[in-house]
Amino acid sequence: MVLLKSVLMNNYQDGKESVIVIDEAHTIEDEHVFEEIRLLLNFQLPDRFLATILLLGQPELTSMVKASKQLDQRIAIR
């Protein structure tokens, strides 16, 4: 996580946008993975996030995200 935060900060300083894409997210079986994804959202500056995270998957992904209330609260677009 420390290395990833460093890369995201370097991208920001270089004027680059960082996007983390997780495709087939509905196949995630370990609920702790969703907690790790939520923790990635803590990588932010006072006025912006250091990365945009896209979760892509089948419709059942919606209920999986809702089961993780803290992650669900941080979802901006569905």
VMD Tcl script that builds the backbone (N, CA, C; Angstrom):
set m [mol new atoms 234]
animate dup $m
set s [atomselect $m all]
$s set {name element resname resid chain x y z} {
  {N N MET 1 A 0.817 -1.196 0.000}
  {CA C MET 1 A 0.000 0.000 0.000}
  {C C MET 1 A 0.863 1.264 0.000}
  {N N VAL 2 A 1.978 1.218 0.690}
  {CA C VAL 2 A 2.863 2.382 0.752}
  {C C VAL 2 A 3.407 2.692 -0.640}
  {N N LEU 3 A 3.797 1.658 -1.365}
  {CA C LEU 3 A 4.316 1.851 -2.721}
  {C C LEU 3 A 3.235 2.413 -3.635}
  {N N LEU 4 A 2.023 1.888 -3.518}
  {CA C LEU 4 A 0.925 2.379 -4.353}
  {C C LEU 4 A 0.641 3.845 -4.054}
  {N N LYS 5 A 0.623 4.214 -2.782}
  {CA C LYS 5 A 0.382 5.617 -2.431}
  {C C LYS 5 A 1.472 6.505 -3.018}
  {N N SER 6 A 2.704 6.038 -2.999}
  {CA C SER 6 A 3.814 6.799 -3.571}
  {C C SER 6 A 3.629 6.995 -5.071}
  {N N VAL 7 A 3.217 5.943 -5.763}
  {CA C VAL 7 A 2.975 6.043 -7.213}
  {C C VAL 7 A 1.845 7.029 -7.491}
  {N N LEU 8 A 0.771 6.944 -6.717}
  {CA C LEU 8 A -0.361 7.855 -6.913}
  {C C LEU 8 A 0.050 9.304 -6.662}
  {N N MET 9 A 0.860 9.531 -5.643}
  {CA C MET 9 A 1.320 10.891 -5.344}
  {C C MET 9 A 2.227 11.406 -6.456}
  {N N ASN 10 A 3.110 10.552 -6.952}
  {CA C ASN 10 A 3.980 10.951 -8.065}
  {C C ASN 10 A 3.156 11.292 -9.300}
  {N N ASN 11 A 2.142 10.491 -9.586}
  {CA C ASN 11 A 1.268 10.786 -10.723}
  {C C ASN 11 A 0.601 12.148 -10.546}
  {N N TYR 12 A 0.105 12.416 -9.349}
  {CA C TYR 12 A -0.535 13.701 -9.076}
  {C C TYR 12 A 0.445 14.852 -9.302}
  {N N GLN 13 A 1.653 14.712 -8.779}
  {CA C GLN 13 A 2.656 15.769 -8.919}
  {C C GLN 13 A 3.064 15.973 -10.374}
  {N N ASP 14 A 2.959 14.914 -11.178}
  {CA C ASP 14 A 3.273 15.009 -12.608}
  {C C ASP 14 A 2.073 15.456 -13.437}
  {N N GLY 15 A 0.952 15.757 -12.773}
  {CA C GLY 15 A -0.242 16.204 -13.481}
  {C C GLY 15 A -1.014 15.083 -14.150}
  {N N LYS 16 A -0.800 13.858 -13.711}
  {CA C LYS 16 A -1.478 12.701 -14.300}
  {C C LYS 16 A -2.648 12.276 -13.421}
  {N N GLU 17 A -3.689 11.782 -14.063}
  {CA C GLU 17 A -4.832 11.215 -13.354}
  {C C GLU 17 A -4.602 9.717 -13.196}
  {N N SER 18 A -4.876 9.184 -12.032}
  {CA C SER 18 A -4.735 7.749 -11.784}
  {C C SER 18 A -6.115 7.112 -11.706}
  {N N VAL 19 A -6.274 6.022 -12.432}
  {CA C VAL 19 A -7.525 5.271 -12.422}
  {C C VAL 19 A -7.186 3.813 -12.134}
  {N N ILE 20 A -7.836 3.259 -11.131}
  {CA C ILE 20 A -7.675 1.842 -10.798}
  {C C ILE 20 A -8.946 1.142 -11.254}
  {N N VAL 21 A -8.807 0.212 -12.188}
  {CA C VAL 21 A -9.956 -0.503 -12.747}
  {C C VAL 21 A -9.926 -1.942 -12.241}
  {N N ILE 22 A -11.018 -2.355 -11.625}
  {CA C ILE 22 A -11.157 -3.735 -11.159}
  {C C ILE 22 A -12.302 -4.350 -11.948}
  {N N ASP 23 A -11.950 -5.118 -12.967}
  {CA C ASP 23 A -12.938 -5.761 -13.836}
  {C C ASP 23 A -13.346 -7.104 -13.226}
  {N N GLU 24 A -14.549 -7.533 -13.547}
  {CA C GLU 24 A -15.084 -8.794 -13.023}
  {C C GLU 24 A -15.109 -8.777 -11.491}
  {N N ALA 25 A -15.393 -7.603 -10.924}
  {CA C ALA 25 A -15.369 -7.450 -9.465}
  {C C ALA 25 A -16.402 -8.332 -8.771}
  {N N HIS 26 A -17.418 -8.765 -9.499}
  {CA C HIS 26 A -18.424 -9.649 -8.904}
  {C C HIS 26 A -17.849 -11.021 -8.558}
  {N N THR 27 A -16.651 -11.324 -9.053}
  {CA C THR 27 A -16.029 -12.619 -8.749}
  {C C THR 27 A -15.178 -12.578 -7.476}
  {N N ILE 28 A -15.103 -11.421 -6.836}
  {CA C ILE 28 A -14.341 -11.315 -5.584}
  {C C ILE 28 A -15.055 -12.131 -4.516}
  {N N GLU 29 A -14.346 -13.078 -3.943}
  {CA C GLU 29 A -14.948 -13.960 -2.938}
  {C C GLU 29 A -14.592 -13.568 -1.510}
  {N N ASP 30 A -13.468 -12.916 -1.330}
  {CA C ASP 30 A -13.006 -12.537 0.007}
  {C C ASP 30 A -13.518 -11.135 0.331}
  {N N GLU 31 A -14.372 -11.038 1.333}
  {CA C GLU 31 A -14.957 -9.740 1.694}
  {C C GLU 31 A -13.908 -8.735 2.153}
  {N N HIS 32 A -12.748 -9.211 2.579}
  {CA C HIS 32 A -11.681 -8.301 2.999}
  {C C HIS 32 A -11.121 -7.502 1.825}
  {N N VAL 33 A -11.300 -8.016 0.627}
  {CA C VAL 33 A -10.832 -7.284 -0.556}
  {C C VAL 33 A -11.600 -5.973 -0.684}
  {N N PHE 34 A -12.890 -6.001 -0.382}
  {CA C PHE 34 A -13.677 -4.775 -0.455}
  {C C PHE 34 A -13.204 -3.763 0.592}
  {N N GLU 35 A -12.751 -4.245 1.736}
  {CA C GLU 35 A -12.196 -3.343 2.750}
  {C C GLU 35 A -10.898 -2.716 2.242}
  {N N GLU 36 A -10.074 -3.487 1.568}
  {CA C GLU 36 A -8.835 -2.955 0.992}
  {C C GLU 36 A -9.150 -1.901 -0.073}
  {N N ILE 37 A -10.171 -2.144 -0.862}
  {CA C ILE 37 A -10.583 -1.167 -1.875}
  {C C ILE 37 A -11.022 0.123 -1.188}
  {N N ARG 38 A -11.786 -0.014 -0.118}
  {CA C ARG 38 A -12.230 1.171 0.626}
  {C C ARG 38 A -11.030 1.942 1.174}
  {N N LEU 39 A -10.039 1.222 1.657}
  {CA C LEU 39 A -8.848 1.885 2.194}
  {C C LEU 39 A -8.100 2.661 1.117}
  {N N LEU 40 A -8.172 2.195 -0.119}
  {CA C LEU 40 A -7.548 2.942 -1.216}
  {C C LEU 40 A -8.156 4.335 -1.354}
  {N N LEU 41 A -9.424 4.458 -0.982}
  {CA C LEU 41 A -10.090 5.759 -1.072}
  {C C LEU 41 A -9.565 6.743 -0.031}
  {N N ASN 42 A -8.815 6.251 0.940}
  {CA C ASN 42 A -8.199 7.143 1.927}
  {C C ASN 42 A -6.975 7.855 1.368}
  {N N PHE 43 A -6.498 7.422 0.212}
  {CA C PHE 43 A -5.368 8.093 -0.427}
  {C C PHE 43 A -5.901 9.358 -1.080}
  {N N GLN 44 A -5.844 10.449 -0.340}
  {CA C GLN 44 A -6.407 11.686 -0.850}
  {C C GLN 44 A -5.668 12.889 -0.282}
  {N N LEU 45 A -5.879 13.983 -0.961}
  {CA C LEU 45 A -5.405 15.279 -0.502}
  {C C LEU 45 A -6.617 15.998 0.069}
  {N N PRO 46 A -6.436 17.139 0.708}
  {CA C PRO 46 A -7.594 17.833 1.277}
  {C C PRO 46 A -8.693 18.150 0.258}
  {N N ASP 47 A -8.314 18.347 -1.000}
  {CA C ASP 47 A -9.303 18.774 -1.993}
  {C C ASP 47 A -9.578 17.755 -3.096}
  {N N ARG 48 A -8.972 16.568 -3.034}
  {CA C ARG 48 A -9.198 15.591 -4.110}
  {C C ARG 48 A -8.663 14.216 -3.731}
  {N N PHE 49 A -9.224 13.209 -4.399}
  {CA C PHE 49 A -8.721 11.846 -4.268}
  {C C PHE 49 A -7.514 11.688 -5.175}
  {N N LEU 50 A -6.590 10.831 -4.801}
  {CA C LEU 50 A -5.416 10.581 -5.635}
  {C C LEU 50 A -5.711 9.582 -6.749}
  {N N ALA 51 A -6.835 8.876 -6.650}
  {CA C ALA 51 A -7.185 7.905 -7.691}
  {C C ALA 51 A -8.691 7.787 -7.804}
  {N N THR 52 A -9.126 7.467 -9.003}
  {CA C THR 52 A -10.507 7.082 -9.251}
  {C C THR 52 A -10.517 5.564 -9.303}
  {N N ILE 53 A -11.461 4.950 -8.610}
  {CA C ILE 53 A -11.550 3.494 -8.604}
  {C C ILE 53 A -12.837 3.088 -9.304}
  {N N LEU 54 A -12.702 2.234 -10.308}
  {CA C LEU 54 A -13.850 1.718 -11.045}
  {C C LEU 54 A -14.017 0.241 -10.731}
  {N N LEU 55 A -15.183 -0.118 -10.222}
  {CA C LEU 55 A -15.520 -1.523 -10.010}
  {C C LEU 55 A -16.480 -1.931 -11.118}
  {N N LEU 56 A -16.080 -2.873 -11.934}
  {CA C LEU 56 A -16.900 -3.330 -13.049}
  {C C LEU 56 A -17.309 -4.769 -12.801}
  {N N GLY 57 A -18.574 -5.083 -13.073}
  {CA C GLY 57 A -19.009 -6.458 -12.868}
  {C C GLY 57 A -20.474 -6.645 -13.185}
  {N N GLN 58 A -20.930 -7.847 -12.954}
  {CA C GLN 58 A -22.319 -8.227 -13.180}
  {C C GLN 58 A -23.208 -7.587 -12.107}
  {N N PRO 59 A -24.536 -7.601 -12.329}
  {CA C PRO 59 A -25.455 -6.940 -11.388}
  {C C PRO 59 A -25.306 -7.372 -9.927}
  {N N GLU 60 A -24.876 -8.599 -9.679}
  {CA C GLU 60 A -24.738 -9.040 -8.285}
  {C C GLU 60 A -23.662 -8.259 -7.529}
  {N N LEU 61 A -22.825 -7.533 -8.247}
  {CA C LEU 61 A -21.810 -6.697 -7.600}
  {C C LEU 61 A -22.468 -5.645 -6.710}
  {N N THR 62 A -23.622 -5.158 -7.118}
  {CA C THR 62 A -24.328 -4.135 -6.335}
  {C C THR 62 A -24.611 -4.622 -4.921}
  {N N SER 63 A -25.142 -5.831 -4.788}
  {CA C SER 63 A -25.450 -6.353 -3.452}
  {C C SER 63 A -24.177 -6.651 -2.666}
  {N N MET 64 A -23.119 -7.031 -3.359}
  {CA C MET 64 A -21.845 -7.292 -2.681}
  {C C MET 64 A -21.283 -6.004 -2.083}
  {N N VAL 65 A -21.372 -4.920 -2.833}
  {CA C VAL 65 A -20.878 -3.631 -2.337}
  {C C VAL 65 A -21.760 -3.143 -1.193}
  {N N LYS 66 A -23.063 -3.320 -1.315}
  {CA C LYS 66 A -23.971 -2.884 -0.248}
  {C C LYS 66 A -23.715 -3.629 1.053}
  {N N ALA 67 A -23.210 -4.856 0.963}
  {CA C ALA 67 A -22.888 -5.631 2.166}
  {C C ALA 67 A -21.719 -5.011 2.923}
  {N N SER 68 A -20.909 -4.240 2.234}
  {CA C SER 68 A -19.807 -3.514 2.867}
  {C C SER 68 A -20.264 -2.064 3.035}
  {N N LYS 69 A -20.953 -1.782 4.126}
  {CA C LYS 69 A -21.603 -0.482 4.313}
  {C C LYS 69 A -20.643 0.696 4.165}
  {N N GLN 70 A -19.435 0.557 4.706}
  {CA C GLN 70 A -18.491 1.677 4.626}
  {C C GLN 70 A -18.062 1.942 3.191}
  {N N LEU 71 A -17.895 0.899 2.397}
  {CA C LEU 71 A -17.561 1.087 0.985}
  {C C LEU 71 A -18.769 1.637 0.244}
  {N N ASP 72 A -19.936 1.084 0.520}
  {CA C ASP 72 A -21.160 1.516 -0.157}
  {C C ASP 72 A -21.396 3.015 0.020}
  {N N GLN 73 A -21.090 3.546 1.192}
  {CA C GLN 73 A -21.286 4.973 1.460}
  {C C GLN 73 A -20.365 5.853 0.630}
  {N N ARG 74 A -19.294 5.291 0.112}
  {CA C ARG 74 A -18.298 6.090 -0.610}
  {C C ARG 74 A -18.444 5.987 -2.118}
  {N N ILE 75 A -19.429 5.233 -2.581}
  {CA C ILE 75 A -19.654 5.077 -4.017}
  {C C ILE 75 A -20.358 6.331 -4.535}
  {N N ALA 76 A -19.797 6.939 -5.559}
  {CA C ALA 76 A -20.356 8.184 -6.091}
  {C C ALA 76 A -21.334 7.931 -7.233}
  {N N ILE 77 A -21.022 6.999 -8.104}
  {CA C ILE 77 A -21.857 6.734 -9.282}
  {C C ILE 77 A -22.082 5.239 -9.380}
  {N N ARG 78 A -23.302 4.863 -9.718}
  {CA C ARG 78 A -23.636 3.428 -9.870}
  {C C ARG 78 A -24.079 3.150 -11.280}
}
mol reanalyze $m
mol bondsrecalc $m
mol representation Tube
mol addrep $m
